[in-house]
Every structure is written in C-alpha cells, then in structure tokens.
Amino acid sequence: MVTLDSHEDMQRLVDSGVVAVMRGADADTIIEVAQALHDGGVTAYEITADNPDAMDLISEVSASFSETEAIVGAGTVLDSETARASIMNGAEFVVGPNFDEGVVETCNRYGTLVAPGILTPTEAVDAYEAGADMVKVFPASVMGPKHLASIKGPLPQIPLMPTGGIGIDNVADYIEAGAVVVGAGSAIMDADAIEAGDFEAITETAREFTQVIEDARE
C-alpha cells in the first residue's frame, strides 16, 4: 500500500541506487561507516534486526542525518512486533527476508515503506496484493539477473529490489534486468576496511557502486 510518505521514501531508495545492508554493525563505528557511505553517494542504510543493538543503532544513525540527507531502515524483520519497534525507533523502511502478512500490515498502518522477501512470481503477487510497496528478491544470487527479468516481464507494476550476492561486477546486470534499487552487504561493507578504520575505502567502493548503477540506468 503506497502512501504519500512511503512513495517519497521509495523515491529516496531509488535515488540512492543501493541500500547498504549494515549487518553486524558496531556501535563504535556505525556513524563513521554511514558517513563514509554517504560521502560515496549511498544514502540508504538498512540496519538488520538480528543485531542486539539494532533499535539503538537505528535511532543513532537516523539522528546523525537530516531527513533529506539519508534514509534509514530496518532489515531482517520477521514479525510485526519487531516492525513496530523499528518504526518507533526511527526506521523509515522495513525489509524482511520473507513475506509475513503481519509485518506488511503493521508497516501499512504506520505509513512505512515495506519490502518483504520473495523469490517467485506467486510470492511477489501475494506480497504486493497484501500491501507491500516493493519486494526484495532474495537470495538474488541463487537465480541471477535473468530470474529477475523473468519476474519483471509479466509483473512490471511491482518494484523489485534484488539482494544477496550483488557486487560491483554484476550490479549493472540487475539494474538492466529491472531492479529499481539493489541491496548490498559485504560487497559494500568491507569488514577488513572497517576494522582497520579505512573509511576512505568504504567511500570509494560506494562511489564505484553508485557510478555503475548510474551508468546502467542511462
């Protein structure tokens, strides 16, 4: 169910091109990592709910940017309780690895963009008819860009966000196959660079990602 707010938030995700999946983010570095991503043009950040500090991290990252600078959401949301807690702590979008009707219903209730996980056309239609704003095609790497294009062909009305195994070397293929935005984790969140405090490397990778996506959209 695309509300005015969720429509605007979807556009902000699309404008970013890639959602940085900040799985296992550390409180000591998450703001620096988010800023490094922002400096590279990535302005959408997904903090996964399987992190025990997820709610605090969502609040902290949300507070570190103005509303127009970035969009912060929650990922790996499996139930409506977690969806509501995420929204109450500032999540502007909610993503799940699966489709749960309760999560979609809760997000619709609060006017929050929701992208449940799907893999098949049937799941995509079921999620969209239940009120999803877009669907997360996951795990994208298992089936590849051709699978995404096969879903997009008969279902052009459903915005697709492939996630899982997407990197600089294949992101253009997913954009050309019909992705409106992609999700990327380890490919853009280099754990070694973060541990070393090399935030410039994070910025450079983000810049490469956004440039490849921009070129693929032309």
BAFI-678507 format. One record per residue (C-alpha): z, x, y; residue number from 0; residue in three letters. Coordinates in nm, 2 decimals, m for minus. Layout:
REM BAFI-678507
{{Z; X; Y}; NUM; "ALA"}
...
END
This chain:
REM BAFI-678507
{{0.00; 0.00; 0.00}; 0; "MET"}
{{m0.13; 0.19; 0.30}; 1; "VAL"}
{{0.09; 0.11; 0.60}; 2; "THR"}
{{0.03; 0.24; 0.95}; 3; "LEU"}
{{0.28; 0.52; 0.90}; 4; "ASP"}
{{0.15; 0.61; 0.56}; 5; "SER"}
{{m0.21; 0.61; 0.68}; 6; "HIS"}
{{m0.11; 0.86; 0.96}; 7; "GLU"}
{{0.08; 1.07; 0.71}; 8; "ASP"}
{{m0.22; 1.07; 0.47}; 9; "MET"}
{{m0.44; 1.20; 0.75}; 10; "GLN"}
{{m0.19; 1.48; 0.82}; 11; "ARG"}
{{m0.21; 1.58; 0.45}; 12; "LEU"}
{{m0.59; 1.57; 0.46}; 13; "VAL"}
{{m0.58; 1.78; 0.78}; 14; "ASP"}
{{m0.37; 2.04; 0.61}; 15; "SER"}
{{m0.61; 2.06; 0.32}; 16; "GLY"}
{{m0.35; 2.18; 0.08}; 17; "VAL"}
{{0.00; 2.07; 0.00}; 18; "VAL"}
{{0.22; 2.37; m0.07}; 19; "ALA"}
{{0.44; 2.28; m0.37}; 20; "VAL"}
{{0.77; 2.47; m0.30}; 21; "MET"}
{{0.91; 2.46; m0.65}; 22; "ARG"}
{{1.23; 2.66; m0.69}; 23; "GLY"}
{{1.25; 2.72; m0.31}; 24; "ALA"}
{{1.56; 2.92; m0.20}; 25; "ASP"}
{{1.77; 2.80; 0.09}; 26; "ALA"}
{{1.78; 3.16; 0.23}; 27; "ASP"}
{{1.41; 3.19; 0.27}; 28; "THR"}
{{1.25; 2.85; 0.27}; 29; "ILE"}
{{1.23; 2.82; 0.65}; 30; "ILE"}
{{1.06; 3.16; 0.68}; 31; "GLU"}
{{0.82; 3.07; 0.40}; 32; "VAL"}
{{0.74; 2.73; 0.56}; 33; "ALA"}
{{0.68; 2.91; 0.89}; 34; "GLN"}
{{0.46; 3.17; 0.72}; 35; "ALA"}
{{0.25; 2.89; 0.56}; 36; "LEU"}
{{0.23; 2.71; 0.89}; 37; "HIS"}
{{0.10; 3.03; 1.06}; 38; "ASP"}
{{m0.17; 3.03; 0.80}; 39; "GLY"}
{{m0.28; 2.68; 0.87}; 40; "GLY"}
{{m0.09; 2.50; 0.58}; 41; "VAL"}
{{0.11; 2.22; 0.74}; 42; "THR"}
{{0.22; 2.01; 0.44}; 43; "ALA"}
{{0.52; 2.11; 0.23}; 44; "TYR"}
{{0.64; 1.95; m0.09}; 45; "GLU"}
{{1.00; 2.03; m0.20}; 46; "ILE"}
{{1.05; 1.94; m0.56}; 47; "THR"}
{{1.34; 1.72; m0.65}; 48; "ALA"}
{{1.43; 1.93; m0.96}; 49; "ASP"}
{{1.58; 2.18; m0.72}; 50; "ASN"}
{{1.96; 2.11; m0.70}; 51; "PRO"}
{{1.95; 2.16; m0.32}; 52; "ASP"}
{{1.63; 1.96; m0.27}; 53; "ALA"}
{{1.78; 1.70; m0.04}; 54; "MET"}
{{1.93; 1.95; 0.19}; 55; "ASP"}
{{1.61; 2.16; 0.19}; 56; "LEU"}
{{1.40; 1.86; 0.28}; 57; "ILE"}
{{1.63; 1.79; 0.58}; 58; "SER"}
{{1.63; 2.16; 0.69}; 59; "GLU"}
{{1.26; 2.20; 0.67}; 60; "VAL"}
{{1.20; 1.87; 0.84}; 61; "SER"}
{{1.43; 1.97; 1.13}; 62; "ALA"}
{{1.26; 2.30; 1.17}; 63; "SER"}
{{0.93; 2.15; 1.28}; 64; "PHE"}
{{0.83; 1.88; 1.53}; 65; "SER"}
{{0.67; 1.56; 1.39}; 66; "GLU"}
{{0.32; 1.67; 1.49}; 67; "THR"}
{{0.36; 2.03; 1.36}; 68; "GLU"}
{{0.41; 1.97; 0.99}; 69; "ALA"}
{{0.47; 1.71; 0.72}; 70; "ILE"}
{{0.75; 1.75; 0.46}; 71; "VAL"}
{{0.78; 1.56; 0.14}; 72; "GLY"}
{{0.95; 1.54; m0.20}; 73; "ALA"}
{{0.79; 1.62; m0.53}; 74; "GLY"}
{{0.87; 1.57; m0.90}; 75; "THR"}
{{1.02; 1.24; m0.81}; 76; "VAL"}
{{1.08; 1.05; m1.13}; 77; "LEU"}
{{1.28; 0.74; m1.03}; 78; "ASP"}
{{1.34; 0.51; m0.74}; 79; "SER"}
{{1.69; 0.64; m0.67}; 80; "GLU"}
{{1.55; 0.99; m0.60}; 81; "THR"}
{{1.27; 0.85; m0.40}; 82; "ALA"}
{{1.51; 0.66; m0.17}; 83; "ARG"}
{{1.74; 0.97; m0.14}; 84; "ALA"}
{{1.44; 1.18; m0.05}; 85; "SER"}
{{1.32; 0.94; 0.22}; 86; "ILE"}
{{1.67; 0.91; 0.36}; 87; "MET"}
{{1.68; 1.29; 0.40}; 88; "ASN"}
{{1.35; 1.30; 0.58}; 89; "GLY"}
{{1.07; 1.31; 0.32}; 90; "ALA"}
{{0.75; 1.17; 0.48}; 91; "GLU"}
{{0.57; 1.15; 0.15}; 92; "PHE"}
{{0.68; 1.13; m0.22}; 93; "VAL"}
{{0.49; 1.28; m0.52}; 94; "VAL"}
{{0.55; 1.24; m0.89}; 95; "GLY"}
{{0.41; 1.40; m1.20}; 96; "PRO"}
{{0.38; 1.05; m1.35}; 97; "ASN"}
{{0.33; 0.69; m1.24}; 98; "PHE"}
{{0.66; 0.50; m1.21}; 99; "ASP"}
{{0.64; 0.15; m1.05}; 100; "GLU"}
{{0.99; 0.17; m0.91}; 101; "GLY"}
{{0.91; 0.49; m0.72}; 102; "VAL"}
{{0.59; 0.32; m0.57}; 103; "VAL"}
{{0.79; 0.00; m0.48}; 104; "GLU"}
{{1.06; 0.20; m0.31}; 105; "THR"}
{{0.82; 0.40; m0.10}; 106; "CYS"}
{{0.62; 0.09; m0.01}; 107; "ASN"}
{{0.95; m0.07; 0.10}; 108; "ARG"}
{{1.02; 0.22; 0.34}; 109; "TYR"}
{{0.66; 0.27; 0.45}; 110; "GLY"}
{{0.65; 0.61; 0.30}; 111; "THR"}
{{0.33; 0.76; 0.16}; 112; "LEU"}
{{0.34; 0.78; m0.22}; 113; "VAL"}
{{0.12; 0.97; m0.47}; 114; "ALA"}
{{0.21; 0.92; m0.83}; 115; "PRO"}
{{0.07; 1.14; m1.11}; 116; "GLY"}
{{m0.22; 1.02; m1.32}; 117; "ILE"}
{{m0.48; 1.17; m1.55}; 118; "LEU"}
{{m0.71; 0.88; m1.65}; 119; "THR"}
{{m0.91; 0.62; m1.46}; 120; "PRO"}
{{m0.69; 0.35; m1.61}; 121; "THR"}
{{m0.38; 0.52; m1.48}; 122; "GLU"}
{{m0.54; 0.57; m1.14}; 123; "ALA"}
{{m0.63; 0.20; m1.10}; 124; "VAL"}
{{m0.29; 0.09; m1.23}; 125; "ASP"}
{{m0.11; 0.31; m0.98}; 126; "ALA"}
{{m0.33; 0.21; m0.69}; 127; "TYR"}
{{m0.30; m0.16; m0.76}; 128; "GLU"}
{{0.08; m0.11; m0.77}; 129; "ALA"}
{{0.07; 0.02; m0.42}; 130; "GLY"}
{{0.01; 0.40; m0.44}; 131; "ALA"}
{{m0.16; 0.54; m0.13}; 132; "ASP"}
{{m0.32; 0.82; m0.32}; 133; "MET"}
{{m0.29; 0.96; m0.67}; 134; "VAL"}
{{m0.20; 1.31; m0.79}; 135; "LYS"}
{{m0.44; 1.41; m1.07}; 136; "VAL"}
{{m0.22; 1.62; m1.28}; 137; "PHE"}
{{m0.24; 1.86; m1.45}; 138; "PRO"}
{{m0.58; 1.92; m1.29}; 139; "ALA"}
{{m0.65; 2.25; m1.47}; 140; "SER"}
{{m0.64; 2.08; m1.81}; 141; "VAL"}
{{m0.96; 1.88; m1.74}; 142; "MET"}
{{m1.11; 2.06; m1.44}; 143; "GLY"}
{{m1.32; 1.96; m1.14}; 144; "PRO"}
{{m1.58; 1.76; m1.35}; 145; "LYS"}
{{m1.30; 1.53; m1.46}; 146; "HIS"}
{{m1.20; 1.47; m1.10}; 147; "LEU"}
{{m1.56; 1.39; m1.01}; 148; "ALA"}
{{m1.58; 1.15; m1.31}; 149; "SER"}
{{m1.28; 0.96; m1.17}; 150; "ILE"}
{{m1.41; 0.97; m0.81}; 151; "LYS"}
{{m1.75; 0.83; m0.91}; 152; "GLY"}
{{m1.65; 0.48; m1.02}; 153; "PRO"}
{{m1.33; 0.47; m0.81}; 154; "LEU"}
{{m1.44; 0.61; m0.46}; 155; "PRO"}
{{m1.17; 0.39; m0.29}; 156; "GLN"}
{{m0.88; 0.59; m0.45}; 157; "ILE"}
{{m0.79; 0.91; m0.27}; 158; "PRO"}
{{m0.74; 1.19; m0.52}; 159; "LEU"}
{{m0.50; 1.49; m0.49}; 160; "MET"}
{{m0.55; 1.73; m0.78}; 161; "PRO"}
{{m0.26; 1.96; m0.86}; 162; "THR"}
{{m0.19; 2.22; m1.12}; 163; "GLY"}
{{m0.38; 2.54; m1.17}; 164; "GLY"}
{{m0.56; 2.53; m0.84}; 165; "ILE"}
{{m0.61; 2.86; m0.66}; 166; "GLY"}
{{m0.84; 3.02; m0.40}; 167; "ILE"}
{{m1.11; 3.08; m0.67}; 168; "ASP"}
{{m1.15; 2.72; m0.77}; 169; "ASN"}
{{m1.02; 2.50; m0.48}; 170; "VAL"}
{{m1.37; 2.46; m0.34}; 171; "ALA"}
{{m1.49; 2.31; m0.67}; 172; "ASP"}
{{m1.21; 2.04; m0.65}; 173; "TYR"}
{{m1.29; 1.96; m0.28}; 174; "ILE"}
{{m1.66; 1.93; m0.37}; 175; "GLU"}
{{m1.57; 1.71; m0.67}; 176; "ALA"}
{{m1.40; 1.46; m0.44}; 177; "GLY"}
{{m1.04; 1.57; m0.36}; 178; "ALA"}
{{m0.92; 1.46; m0.02}; 179; "VAL"}
{{m0.64; 1.73; m0.04}; 180; "VAL"}
{{m0.51; 1.96; m0.32}; 181; "VAL"}
{{m0.16; 2.06; m0.43}; 182; "GLY"}
{{m0.09; 2.43; m0.50}; 183; "ALA"}
{{0.22; 2.60; m0.62}; 184; "GLY"}
{{0.24; 2.96; m0.74}; 185; "SER"}
{{m0.11; 3.03; m0.61}; 186; "ALA"}
{{0.01; 2.99; m0.25}; 187; "ILE"}
{{0.38; 3.05; m0.31}; 188; "MET"}
{{0.37; 3.42; m0.43}; 189; "ASP"}
{{0.72; 3.47; m0.58}; 190; "ALA"}
{{0.69; 3.85; m0.55}; 191; "ASP"}
{{0.59; 3.84; m0.19}; 192; "ALA"}
{{0.88; 3.60; m0.11}; 193; "ILE"}
{{1.13; 3.82; m0.29}; 194; "GLU"}
{{1.00; 4.12; m0.10}; 195; "ALA"}
{{1.02; 3.94; 0.23}; 196; "GLY"}
{{0.65; 3.99; 0.28}; 197; "ASP"}
{{0.59; 3.67; 0.46}; 198; "PHE"}
{{0.27; 3.81; 0.62}; 199; "GLU"}
{{0.12; 3.80; 0.27}; 200; "ALA"}
{{0.21; 3.43; 0.24}; 201; "ILE"}
{{0.04; 3.37; 0.57}; 202; "THR"}
{{m0.28; 3.55; 0.47}; 203; "GLU"}
{{m0.30; 3.35; 0.14}; 204; "THR"}
{{m0.25; 3.03; 0.33}; 205; "ALA"}
{{m0.52; 3.13; 0.58}; 206; "ARG"}
{{m0.76; 3.20; 0.29}; 207; "GLU"}
{{m0.69; 2.87; 0.13}; 208; "PHE"}
{{m0.75; 2.67; 0.44}; 209; "THR"}
{{m1.07; 2.86; 0.52}; 210; "GLN"}
{{m1.21; 2.80; 0.18}; 211; "VAL"}
{{m1.13; 2.43; 0.20}; 212; "ILE"}
{{m1.28; 2.40; 0.54}; 213; "GLU"}
{{m1.60; 2.56; 0.43}; 214; "ASP"}
{{m1.62; 2.34; 0.12}; 215; "ALA"}
{{m1.58; 2.03; 0.34}; 216; "ARG"}
{{m1.88; 2.12; 0.55}; 217; "GLU"}
END
